[in-house]
Amino acid sequence: CTSRPRRYLENIINSKSNKMTKEHRSSVAVDSKTVEKVTHVSGEQWIKEGLAIVIVGASGDLAKKKTYPSLLSLFNGYLLPSNVVIYGYARSKITNEQLREKLRPYLDGKAKSDVIEDFLSRCYYQAGDSYGDLASWSALNNSIMTYEQDLKVAKGIDKSNRLFYFAIPPNVFAETGKAIKSECMSLNGFSRMIVEKPFGRDLESCKDILHRLGQYFDEQSLYRIDHYLGKELVQNLMVMRFSNLWMENMFNRNFVQCIMLTFKEPFGTEGRGGYFDQYGIIRDIIQNHLLQVMCLLCMECPNKLDGPESGEKIRNEKVRLLEAMSPVTIDEVFLGQYEGYTDDETITNKESNCPTFAIIRCFINNPRWAGVPIIFKAGKALNERKAEMRVQFKSAPAAETLFGGVEVPRNELVMKLQPGESVYLKSNIKTPGFSSIPIQSELEVKYDTRYFAESSSSNPDAYSRLILDVLRGRSANFVRSDELIRAWEIFTPVLHQIDEENNRPHIYKVGSRGPDAADKFFVEKSGYLRNDAYIWEDGNICRRTTPEEQKSDGAILKVAFEKFATNGRIDLNGFIGAAVSSGEGFKTMAEAQTAFDTIDKDGDGHICFKEFYEFLDTA
């Protein structure tokens, strides 16, 4: 293991030399009495025990951008044991301090500086020649055992757990799992593995990946993470469905016209085109993220929704739903690809038919949903960033006759996952004033304004939620092996047909809503009726613009910019999204890149609002 000061326990255990602030130190889970005052997991045994977290692939982008920041969020919220220690494992030859310096830019601003420094002081690094390097894993195990032994002596804590996060590609799962099983398992606590997608690209490759880890760990130790299952609105689904009488009574084939699950991004595949070209939008988004969300939206109610037994019962219902779905056929699929997709230097096949846009119709053949179209729609380089669930109900009986031949809009329940969580029910009301014509408005809840407007807190990110679930032993929000197999059985036949027959996708412009023929396909397959007269606010989740702001081009550009900005700056993807949101667009990704490079005069990959405004104001 990279050399570490023998006094490291003074940073972890000894409160006198701990770098935490007094407020943070007094609130952290030092003992059960303190824990009970500050966190909802205080009564759970694991938080009173030792914990070593090992991030495999610690030098990669996923670990730096997602895993470590999510652990900081938990640490800052007192949701990790006070004596937690975090080890990174990878092949890069770096020291503990070099790892911390690499992590610091991704943590800055996410907590107070002294809390960040305390967190980083707990982060260590172990280099290995490979992910299956037994000697390196043995060295890491020795370091963790020293920590556990010192913890026992200093605090009397004689049980310690280990959590392994696989931020690595599937082709090294097997050697990593074998090494951990051989050299680095906890002797007296739990050892749990968090595994990232992709879980294969078809049924056979999925079974192969399941076997690679299944030969070393049982299902109870494996947590296959899909971060969409950690989003607030997804986790809210079961509460909304099964605790509201009206919703449960209307959620069936007698009232619902169609169900739509949508994912849209305003940027393309820059930097990962070579990877994406091996998978495409169906494998990357629809077969996993959107399908998982659909399962929770449409499944039958399990007989337990919370508590230790709920995880398996919820997952049983998801599998039952998937078993009621037939494999997708090619006539239920519409494919698109944005202009300039193959200009990406990392894509070697310049004749690639890889879809960057897709619409798929499925049916659930059970008594609740028989005949109701389930529509999946996903695409890149589109006109906006959005992920949502939308349920359109059937037309109100005899509505047109009752209201003098006026077309009465259908009700819709919309649950927006991003950007900005919100739920709204599109309902009909009387036109204000003397008219009695029905118009559509909404009953809505916006999380930002309803729950966080006057608070410094915010919704925890999906990864933080899911890592905490693993520590608590809650499996409901993770994908079980039989779920994966059944999901691939539904999609593999049509995916193979697309690949083998070289089905050509419809071409669409960057920044558009998708291919021209997509809307016709969508309406024919879903029976959806769009109410073009309805506008949900001004597209700004957080607040309404004032009439004076609406007259100002600068204010409109500012709203668009802030949707994609981090710390007052945007990168290329944010630039494309903000430009599209403000009414501008680009024909190709190359054109967008050229425009961005022109503005980014210092070449640091980011621009401020002034630069963005000056460019669009003169465009």
C-alpha positions as CSV (number, residue, x, y, z in Angstrom):
1,C,0.0,0.0,0.0
2,T,1.2,3.5,-0.6
3,S,2.9,4.8,2.5
4,R,0.6,6.2,5.1
5,P,1.4,8.0,8.4
6,R,1.1,5.7,11.4
7,R,-0.8,8.5,13.1
8,Y,-3.7,8.2,10.6
9,L,-6.0,7.1,13.4
10,E,-5.5,10.5,15.0
11,N,-7.4,11.8,12.0
12,I,-10.0,9.2,12.1
13,I,-10.5,8.2,15.8
14,N,-9.0,10.8,18.1
15,S,-11.5,13.6,18.5
16,K,-8.8,16.0,19.8
17,S,-6.9,16.1,16.6
18,N,-9.8,15.6,14.2
19,K,-10.0,18.4,11.6
20,M,-13.8,18.6,11.8
21,T,-15.4,21.8,13.0
22,K,-16.8,21.7,16.5
23,E,-20.3,21.7,15.1
24,H,-19.6,18.8,12.8
25,R,-17.6,16.8,15.3
26,S,-20.4,17.0,18.0
27,S,-23.0,15.8,15.5
28,V,-21.1,12.9,13.9
29,A,-21.9,9.4,14.9
30,V,-19.3,9.1,17.7
31,D,-21.7,7.0,19.8
32,S,-25.3,5.9,19.8
33,K,-26.5,8.9,21.9
34,T,-25.1,11.4,19.5
35,V,-26.4,9.5,16.4
36,E,-29.9,9.5,17.7
37,K,-30.0,13.2,17.8
38,V,-28.8,13.9,14.3
39,T,-29.8,11.2,11.8
40,H,-32.7,8.9,10.8
41,V,-30.4,5.9,10.7
42,S,-29.3,6.2,14.4
43,G,-31.1,3.0,15.5
44,E,-29.3,0.9,12.9
45,Q,-26.4,-1.2,14.0
46,W,-24.1,-0.7,11.0
47,I,-23.6,3.0,11.8
48,K,-22.2,2.2,15.2
49,E,-19.7,-0.2,13.7
50,G,-16.5,0.2,11.6
51,L,-16.7,0.8,7.9
52,A,-14.1,0.7,5.2
53,I,-15.3,1.7,1.7
54,V,-13.2,0.6,-1.3
55,I,-13.7,2.3,-4.6
56,V,-12.3,0.1,-7.4
57,G,-11.3,2.3,-10.3
58,A,-10.7,5.3,-8.1
59,S,-8.8,7.3,-10.7
60,G,-11.5,7.1,-13.3
61,D,-14.1,9.8,-14.2
62,L,-17.1,8.0,-12.6
63,A,-15.3,7.8,-9.2
64,K,-14.2,11.4,-9.3
65,K,-17.4,12.9,-10.6
66,K,-20.0,10.7,-8.9
67,T,-18.8,8.3,-6.2
68,Y,-16.5,10.5,-4.1
69,P,-18.9,13.5,-4.2
70,S,-21.8,11.3,-3.1
71,L,-19.8,9.9,-0.3
72,L,-18.9,13.4,0.8
73,S,-22.6,14.2,0.8
74,L,-23.3,11.3,3.1
75,F,-20.3,12.3,5.3
76,N,-21.5,15.9,5.5
77,G,-25.0,14.7,6.4
78,Y,-23.7,12.5,9.2
79,L,-24.9,9.4,7.4
80,L,-21.6,7.5,7.5
81,P,-20.0,6.0,10.7
82,S,-17.9,8.7,12.3
83,N,-14.8,6.4,11.9
84,V,-15.3,5.7,8.2
85,V,-12.2,5.2,6.1
86,I,-12.2,5.3,2.2
87,Y,-9.7,3.5,0.0
88,G,-9.3,3.9,-3.7
89,Y,-7.9,1.1,-5.8
90,A,-6.7,1.4,-9.4
91,R,-3.7,0.8,-11.6
92,S,-2.4,4.4,-11.7
93,K,0.8,4.8,-9.7
94,I,-0.2,7.7,-7.4
95,T,0.2,8.5,-3.7
96,N,-2.5,9.3,-1.1
97,E,-1.9,13.0,-1.5
98,Q,-2.0,12.9,-5.3
99,L,-5.4,11.2,-5.1
100,R,-6.7,13.9,-2.8
101,E,-5.5,16.6,-5.1
102,K,-7.2,14.9,-8.0
103,L,-10.5,14.7,-6.0
104,R,-10.4,18.2,-4.5
105,P,-11.8,20.1,-7.6
106,Y,-14.8,17.7,-7.8
107,L,-15.6,18.3,-4.1
108,D,-15.0,22.0,-3.8
109,G,-18.3,23.9,-3.1
110,K,-20.1,20.8,-2.0
111,A,-19.5,21.2,1.7
112,K,-17.6,23.6,4.0
113,S,-13.9,23.6,3.3
114,D,-13.0,22.1,6.7
115,V,-15.5,19.3,6.2
116,I,-14.0,18.6,2.8
117,E,-10.5,18.5,4.3
118,D,-11.6,16.1,7.0
119,F,-13.2,13.9,4.4
120,L,-10.1,13.9,2.2
121,S,-8.0,13.0,5.3
122,R,-9.9,9.7,5.4
123,C,-9.2,8.9,1.7
124,Y,-6.3,6.6,0.9
125,Y,-5.0,4.9,-2.2
126,Q,-3.7,1.4,-3.1
127,A,-2.1,0.9,-6.5
128,G,-2.2,-2.5,-8.3
129,D,-0.6,-3.9,-11.4
130,S,-4.0,-5.1,-12.4
131,Y,-7.5,-5.4,-10.9
132,G,-6.8,-9.0,-10.1
133,D,-3.4,-8.3,-8.5
134,L,-3.6,-10.6,-5.4
135,A,-0.5,-9.1,-3.7
136,S,-1.9,-5.6,-4.0
137,W,-5.3,-6.7,-2.6
138,S,-3.6,-8.5,0.2
139,A,-1.7,-5.3,1.0
140,L,-4.9,-3.3,1.0
141,N,-6.5,-5.9,3.3
142,N,-3.6,-5.6,5.7
143,S,-4.1,-1.8,5.9
144,I,-7.9,-2.2,6.5
145,M,-7.3,-4.8,9.2
146,T,-4.8,-2.5,10.9
147,Y,-7.5,0.2,10.9
148,E,-10.1,-2.3,12.2
149,Q,-7.8,-3.5,15.0
150,D,-6.9,0.0,16.1
151,L,-10.6,0.9,16.0
152,K,-11.3,-2.0,18.4
153,V,-8.5,-0.9,20.8
154,A,-9.4,2.9,20.7
155,K,-13.2,2.6,20.6
156,G,-14.1,-0.9,21.6
157,I,-15.7,-1.5,18.2
158,D,-15.2,-5.1,17.4
159,K,-17.3,-5.4,14.2
160,S,-16.3,-3.8,11.0
161,N,-18.0,-3.8,7.5
162,R,-16.7,-3.4,4.0
163,L,-18.3,-1.8,1.0
164,F,-16.8,-2.3,-2.5
165,Y,-17.8,0.1,-5.3
166,F,-17.0,-1.3,-8.8
167,A,-16.4,1.9,-10.9
168,I,-14.8,-0.3,-13.6
169,P,-15.8,-1.9,-16.9
170,P,-17.4,-5.4,-16.9
171,N,-14.5,-7.1,-18.6
172,V,-12.5,-6.8,-15.3
173,F,-15.4,-7.8,-13.0
174,A,-14.2,-11.4,-12.8
175,E,-10.6,-10.9,-11.8
176,T,-11.6,-8.1,-9.4
177,G,-14.3,-10.3,-7.7
178,K,-11.9,-13.2,-7.5
179,A,-9.2,-11.1,-5.8
180,I,-11.6,-9.5,-3.3
181,K,-13.1,-12.9,-2.4
182,S,-9.6,-14.3,-1.9
183,E,-7.9,-11.5,-0.1
184,C,-10.1,-8.7,1.1
185,M,-13.4,-9.8,2.6
186,S,-14.5,-8.7,6.1
187,L,-13.9,-11.3,8.8
188,N,-16.8,-10.3,11.1
189,G,-19.1,-7.9,9.2
190,F,-20.8,-7.6,5.9
191,S,-19.0,-7.3,2.5
192,R,-21.2,-5.8,-0.1
193,M,-20.5,-5.0,-3.8
194,I,-22.0,-2.1,-5.8
195,V,-21.8,-2.8,-9.5
196,E,-22.2,-0.3,-12.3
197,K,-23.8,-0.9,-15.7
198,P,-23.5,-1.8,-18.5
199,F,-24.9,-5.2,-17.6
200,G,-24.2,-6.6,-21.1
201,R,-25.4,-5.6,-24.6
202,D,-27.8,-8.6,-25.1
203,L,-29.1,-11.7,-23.3
204,E,-26.0,-13.8,-23.6
205,S,-23.5,-11.1,-22.6
206,C,-25.7,-10.3,-19.6
207,K,-25.6,-13.9,-18.4
208,D,-21.9,-13.9,-18.8
209,I,-21.5,-10.8,-16.6
210,L,-23.8,-12.2,-14.0
211,H,-21.7,-15.4,-13.9
212,R,-18.4,-13.4,-13.5
213,L,-19.5,-12.1,-10.1
214,G,-22.1,-14.7,-9.2
215,Q,-19.4,-17.3,-8.9
216,Y,-17.8,-15.4,-6.0
217,F,-20.7,-13.6,-4.4
218,D,-24.3,-14.4,-3.6
219,E,-27.3,-12.3,-4.7
220,Q,-27.6,-10.8,-1.3
221,S,-24.1,-9.3,-1.5
222,L,-24.5,-7.8,-5.0
223,Y,-26.2,-4.4,-5.6
224,R,-26.5,-3.6,-9.3
225,I,-26.9,0.2,-9.4
226,D,-29.2,2.1,-11.8
227,H,-29.0,5.7,-10.7
228,Y,-32.5,6.4,-12.1
229,L,-33.9,4.3,-9.3
230,G,-32.3,6.8,-6.8
231,K,-34.1,9.9,-8.2
232,E,-36.6,11.6,-5.9
233,L,-39.7,11.2,-8.2
234,V,-38.9,7.5,-9.0
235,Q,-38.6,6.8,-5.3
236,N,-41.8,8.6,-4.8
237,L,-43.8,6.4,-7.2
238,M,-44.9,3.7,-4.7
239,V,-46.0,6.3,-2.2
240,M,-48.0,8.2,-4.8
241,R,-49.5,5.1,-6.3
242,F,-50.4,3.1,-3.2
243,S,-51.2,5.8,-0.6
244,N,-53.6,7.9,-2.8
245,L,-57.1,6.4,-3.3
246,W,-57.9,8.3,-6.5
247,M,-54.6,7.4,-8.2
248,E,-54.9,3.6,-7.5
249,N,-58.5,3.6,-8.7
250,M,-57.7,5.3,-12.0
251,F,-54.5,3.6,-12.8
252,N,-55.7,0.9,-15.1
253,R,-56.9,0.2,-18.7
254,N,-60.4,1.6,-18.1
255,F,-59.1,5.1,-17.5
256,V,-55.6,5.3,-19.1
257,Q,-55.1,6.0,-22.8
258,C,-51.3,5.6,-22.9
259,I,-48.1,5.8,-20.7
260,M,-45.0,7.6,-22.0
261,L,-41.5,7.5,-20.6
262,T,-39.2,10.2,-22.1
263,F,-35.5,10.9,-22.0
264,K,-34.0,13.9,-23.9
265,E,-30.5,15.4,-24.0
266,P,-29.5,18.6,-25.8
267,F,-26.0,17.2,-26.5
268,G,-24.5,14.3,-28.4
269,T,-21.9,11.7,-27.7
270,E,-18.7,13.9,-27.7
271,G,-15.8,12.1,-26.1
272,R,-17.7,8.7,-25.8
273,G,-18.8,8.1,-29.3
274,G,-16.7,4.9,-29.6
275,Y,-18.4,3.5,-26.5
276,F,-21.9,4.6,-27.4
277,D,-21.6,3.2,-30.9
278,Q,-21.3,-0.3,-29.4
279,Y,-24.6,0.2,-27.5
280,G,-26.9,2.8,-29.0
281,I,-29.8,4.7,-27.3
282,I,-32.0,1.6,-26.8
283,R,-29.3,-0.3,-24.8
284,D,-28.0,2.8,-23.1
285,I,-31.2,4.3,-21.9
286,I,-34.4,2.5,-22.8
287,Q,-33.6,-1.1,-21.9
288,N,-32.4,-0.2,-18.4
289,H,-33.2,3.3,-17.1
290,L,-36.7,3.8,-18.6
291,L,-37.7,0.2,-18.3
292,Q,-36.8,0.2,-14.6
293,V,-38.9,3.3,-14.1
294,M,-41.8,1.8,-16.0
295,C,-41.7,-1.3,-13.7
296,L,-42.3,0.8,-10.6
297,L,-44.9,3.0,-12.4
298,C,-47.0,0.0,-13.5
299,M,-46.3,-2.9,-11.2
300,E,-48.9,-4.4,-8.9
301,C,-48.8,-3.5,-5.2
302,P,-46.5,-5.8,-3.2
303,N,-47.8,-6.7,0.3
304,K,-45.0,-4.7,1.9
305,L,-43.5,-1.4,0.8
306,D,-41.0,-0.6,3.6
307,G,-38.9,-2.4,6.1
308,P,-36.5,-5.4,5.9
309,E,-38.7,-7.7,3.8
310,S,-39.9,-5.1,1.3
311,G,-36.9,-5.3,-1.1
312,E,-37.5,-8.8,-2.3
313,K,-41.3,-8.3,-2.5
314,I,-41.0,-5.2,-4.6
315,R,-38.5,-6.9,-6.9
316,N,-40.8,-9.9,-7.2
317,E,-43.6,-7.6,-8.5
318,K,-41.2,-6.0,-11.0
319,V,-40.3,-9.4,-12.4
320,R,-44.0,-10.4,-12.6
321,L,-44.6,-7.3,-14.7
322,L,-41.7,-8.0,-17.1
323,E,-42.9,-11.5,-17.5
324,A,-46.2,-10.1,-18.8
325,M,-44.5,-8.3,-21.6
326,S,-43.8,-9.9,-25.0
327,P,-40.5,-9.3,-26.9
328,V,-40.4,-6.1,-28.9
329,T,-40.9,-6.5,-32.6
330,I,-39.3,-4.3,-35.3
331,D,-42.7,-2.8,-36.4
332,E,-43.0,-1.3,-32.9
333,V,-39.6,0.6,-33.3
334,F,-38.7,4.0,-34.8
335,L,-35.0,4.9,-35.1
336,G,-33.2,8.1,-35.6
337,Q,-29.6,9.4,-35.8
338,Y,-28.5,13.1,-35.6
339,E,-26.6,14.8,-38.4
340,G,-22.9,14.6,-37.9
341,Y,-23.0,11.7,-35.4
342,T,-20.2,9.8,-37.2
343,D,-18.0,12.9,-37.4
344,D,-16.9,11.9,-33.9
345,E,-13.3,10.8,-34.2
346,T,-13.8,8.0,-31.7
347,I,-16.4,6.3,-34.0
348,T,-14.5,4.1,-36.5
349,N,-17.5,2.9,-38.5
350,K,-18.5,5.9,-40.5
351,E,-21.5,4.0,-41.9
352,S,-22.8,3.2,-38.5
353,N,-26.6,2.7,-38.1
354,C,-26.4,3.2,-34.3
355,P,-29.5,5.0,-33.2
356,T,-29.2,8.1,-31.1
357,F,-33.0,8.4,-31.1
358,A,-35.7,5.8,-30.6
359,I,-39.4,5.4,-30.0
360,I,-40.6,1.9,-28.9
361,R,-44.1,0.7,-28.1
362,C,-44.7,-2.2,-25.7
363,F,-47.7,-3.7,-24.1
364,I,-48.2,-5.3,-20.6
365,N,-50.4,-8.3,-21.0
366,N,-52.1,-8.4,-17.7
367,P,-55.7,-7.5,-16.5
368,R,-54.7,-4.0,-15.3
369,W,-52.9,-2.9,-18.4
370,A,-54.0,-5.0,-21.4
371,G,-54.2,-2.9,-24.5
372,V,-52.6,0.2,-23.0
373,P,-49.7,1.4,-25.2
374,I,-46.4,1.9,-23.2
375,I,-44.2,4.3,-25.1
376,F,-40.5,4.7,-24.6
377,K,-38.9,7.7,-26.2
378,A,-35.2,8.6,-25.9
379,G,-32.8,10.8,-27.8
380,K,-29.6,12.8,-27.9
381,A,-28.8,16.2,-29.5
382,L,-32.4,17.2,-29.1
383,N,-34.0,20.5,-28.3
384,E,-34.0,20.2,-24.5
385,R,-32.9,18.3,-21.4
386,K,-35.8,16.3,-19.9
387,A,-36.7,13.1,-18.3
388,E,-40.3,12.4,-17.4
389,M,-43.1,10.0,-16.9
390,R,-46.4,11.0,-18.5
391,V,-49.8,9.3,-18.1
392,Q,-52.6,10.5,-20.5
393,F,-56.1,9.5,-19.4
394,K,-58.9,8.9,-21.7
395,S,-61.3,11.6,-22.9
396,A,-64.1,12.6,-20.5
397,P,-67.3,10.9,-21.7
398,A,-69.5,13.1,-23.9
399,A,-67.4,16.1,-23.1
400,E,-67.7,17.7,-26.6
401,T,-71.4,17.4,-26.5
402,L,-71.7,18.9,-23.1
403,F,-69.6,21.9,-24.0
404,G,-71.1,22.8,-27.3
405,G,-68.7,20.9,-29.6
406,V,-65.5,22.3,-28.1
407,E,-62.7,19.8,-28.0
408,V,-62.0,19.2,-24.3
409,P,-58.4,18.3,-23.5
410,R,-57.5,15.0,-21.8
411,N,-56.2,14.9,-18.3
412,E,-52.5,14.0,-17.9
413,L,-50.4,13.2,-14.9
414,V,-46.8,14.3,-15.5
415,M,-43.8,13.5,-13.2
416,K,-40.7,15.3,-14.2
417,L,-37.4,13.7,-13.1
418,Q,-35.2,16.4,-14.5
419,P,-34.4,19.2,-14.7
420,G,-36.1,20.1,-11.4
421,E,-38.3,17.6,-9.8
422,S,-42.0,18.3,-10.1
423,V,-45.4,16.6,-10.3
424,Y,-48.4,18.1,-12.0
425,L,-51.9,17.0,-13.1
426,K,-53.2,18.7,-16.2
427,S,-56.8,19.4,-15.4
428,N,-59.6,21.4,-17.1
429,I,-61.0,24.5,-15.7
430,K,-63.4,27.3,-16.9
431,T,-61.8,30.0,-19.0
432,P,-61.4,33.0,-16.7
433,G,-63.9,35.8,-17.3
434,F,-67.3,35.5,-19.1
435,S,-66.5,32.4,-21.2
436,S,-67.4,28.9,-20.0
437,I,-65.1,27.1,-22.5
438,P,-62.8,24.5,-20.7
439,I,-59.1,25.3,-20.8
440,Q,-56.3,23.3,-19.3
441,S,-54.3,24.2,-16.2
442,E,-52.4,22.2,-13.7
443,L,-52.4,21.1,-10.1
444,E,-48.8,20.9,-9.3
445,V,-46.0,20.4,-6.8
446,K,-42.5,21.8,-7.5
447,Y,-40.0,20.4,-5.2
448,D,-37.6,23.4,-5.4
449,T,-40.2,25.9,-4.4
450,R,-42.5,23.7,-2.2
451,Y,-39.8,22.1,0.0
452,F,-36.5,23.9,-0.5
453,A,-37.3,27.5,-1.3
454,E,-36.5,28.8,2.2
455,S,-33.9,26.2,3.1
456,S,-30.2,25.7,2.4
457,S,-30.9,22.0,2.0
458,S,-31.8,20.2,-1.3
459,N,-32.7,16.8,-2.6
460,P,-29.9,14.4,-2.1
461,D,-28.4,13.1,-5.4
462,A,-29.3,9.6,-6.7
463,Y,-25.9,8.1,-6.0
464,S,-25.9,9.2,-2.3
465,R,-29.4,7.7,-1.8
466,L,-28.4,4.4,-3.3
467,I,-25.1,4.1,-1.5
468,L,-26.9,4.7,1.8
469,D,-29.4,2.0,0.8
470,V,-26.6,-0.5,0.3
471,L,-25.2,0.3,3.8
472,R,-28.6,-0.2,5.2
473,G,-29.1,-3.5,3.4
474,R,-32.1,-2.2,1.4
475,S,-32.3,-3.9,-1.9
476,A,-35.6,-2.6,-3.4
477,N,-33.8,0.1,-5.6
478,F,-31.3,-2.3,-7.1
479,V,-31.7,-4.7,-10.1
480,R,-31.9,-8.4,-9.3
481,S,-30.4,-11.0,-11.7
482,D,-33.7,-12.4,-12.9
483,E,-34.9,-8.8,-13.7
484,L,-31.9,-8.3,-15.9
485,I,-32.4,-11.6,-17.7
486,R,-36.1,-10.9,-18.4
487,A,-35.4,-7.3,-19.5
488,W,-32.9,-8.6,-22.1
489,E,-35.3,-11.3,-23.2
490,I,-37.7,-8.5,-24.2
491,F,-35.2,-6.4,-26.1
492,T,-32.5,-8.8,-27.5
493,P,-34.4,-10.2,-30.5
494,V,-35.2,-6.7,-32.0
495,L,-31.7,-5.4,-31.2
496,H,-30.1,-8.3,-33.0
497,Q,-32.5,-7.7,-36.0
498,I,-31.5,-4.1,-36.2
499,D,-27.8,-5.0,-36.1
500,E,-28.0,-7.9,-38.6
501,E,-30.4,-6.2,-41.1
502,N,-28.6,-2.9,-40.8
503,N,-31.8,-1.0,-40.4
504,R,-31.1,2.7,-41.3
505,P,-32.2,5.4,-38.8
506,H,-34.0,8.6,-39.8
507,I,-31.6,11.5,-39.8
508,Y,-32.5,14.6,-37.7
509,K,-30.9,18.0,-37.1
510,V,-29.1,18.8,-33.9
511,G,-31.3,20.8,-31.5
512,S,-34.5,19.6,-33.1
513,R,-37.3,17.5,-31.5
514,G,-36.1,14.5,-33.5
515,P,-36.8,13.1,-37.0
516,D,-39.7,14.7,-38.9
517,A,-41.6,11.4,-39.1
518,A,-41.3,10.6,-35.4
519,D,-44.4,12.5,-34.3
520,K,-46.6,10.7,-36.8
521,F,-45.2,7.3,-35.6
522,F,-45.7,8.3,-32.0
523,V,-49.3,9.4,-32.4
524,E,-50.3,6.3,-34.4
525,K,-48.8,4.0,-31.9
526,S,-50.0,5.7,-28.7
527,G,-53.3,7.3,-29.5
528,Y,-52.0,10.4,-27.7
529,L,-53.8,13.7,-28.3
530,R,-51.7,16.8,-27.9
531,N,-53.2,20.0,-26.6
532,D,-51.1,22.6,-28.4
533,A,-52.9,25.5,-26.6
534,Y,-51.4,24.4,-23.3
535,I,-48.2,25.9,-22.0
536,W,-46.7,24.9,-18.7
537,E,-45.4,28.2,-17.3
538,D,-42.5,29.5,-19.5
539,G,-40.3,26.3,-19.3
540,N,-38.5,27.6,-16.3
541,I,-38.9,25.1,-13.4
542,C,-37.8,27.3,-10.6
543,R,-39.8,30.5,-11.1
544,R,-42.0,32.5,-13.4
545,T,-40.3,35.4,-15.2
546,T,-41.9,38.7,-14.7
547,P,-43.5,40.6,-17.7
548,E,-40.5,43.0,-17.6
549,E,-38.0,40.0,-17.7
550,Q,-40.0,38.4,-20.6
551,K,-39.4,41.6,-22.6
552,S,-35.6,41.3,-22.0
553,D,-33.6,39.1,-24.3
554,G,-30.8,39.2,-21.7
555,A,-33.1,37.8,-19.0
556,I,-34.2,35.0,-21.3
557,L,-30.6,34.1,-22.1
558,K,-29.8,34.3,-18.4
559,V,-32.6,31.8,-17.5
560,A,-31.4,29.4,-20.3
561,F,-27.7,29.8,-19.1
562,E,-28.5,29.1,-15.5
563,K,-30.3,25.8,-16.3
564,F,-27.0,24.3,-17.4
565,A,-24.5,26.3,-15.3
566,T,-22.3,25.0,-12.5
567,N,-20.7,27.7,-10.3
568,G,-21.6,30.3,-13.0
569,R,-19.9,28.5,-15.9
570,I,-21.0,26.1,-18.6
571,D,-19.0,23.5,-20.6
572,L,-19.6,22.5,-24.3
573,N,-22.7,20.3,-23.4
574,G,-24.1,23.1,-21.3
575,F,-23.5,25.6,-24.1
576,I,-25.4,23.5,-26.6
577,G,-28.3,23.0,-24.1
578,A,-28.5,26.7,-23.2
579,A,-28.3,27.8,-26.8
580,V,-31.1,25.5,-27.8
581,S,-33.2,26.6,-24.8
582,S,-32.9,30.2,-25.8
583,G,-34.0,29.5,-29.4
584,E,-30.7,29.0,-31.1
585,G,-29.4,25.7,-32.6
586,F,-26.7,24.0,-34.6
587,K,-26.9,21.9,-37.6
588,T,-24.1,19.5,-36.5
589,M,-22.0,18.9,-33.4
590,A,-18.9,20.1,-35.3
591,E,-20.6,23.5,-35.8
592,A,-21.4,23.7,-32.1
593,Q,-17.8,22.7,-31.2
594,T,-16.4,25.4,-33.5
595,A,-18.7,28.1,-32.0
596,F,-17.8,27.1,-28.5
597,D,-14.0,27.1,-29.2
598,T,-14.4,30.6,-30.6
599,I,-16.0,31.9,-27.4
600,D,-13.7,29.9,-25.0
601,K,-10.7,32.2,-25.5
602,D,-8.7,30.9,-22.6
603,G,-9.2,27.3,-23.7
604,D,-10.2,26.0,-20.3
605,G,-13.4,24.2,-21.6
606,H,-15.8,26.6,-19.8
607,I,-17.4,30.0,-20.5
608,C,-19.3,32.5,-18.3
609,F,-22.6,34.2,-19.0
610,K,-21.0,37.3,-20.4
611,E,-19.3,35.3,-23.1
612,F,-22.4,33.3,-23.8
613,Y,-24.6,36.5,-24.0
614,E,-22.2,38.4,-26.2
615,F,-22.0,35.5,-28.6
616,L,-25.7,35.0,-29.0
617,D,-26.5,38.7,-28.9
618,T,-24.3,39.1,-32.0
619,A,-25.2,35.7,-33.7
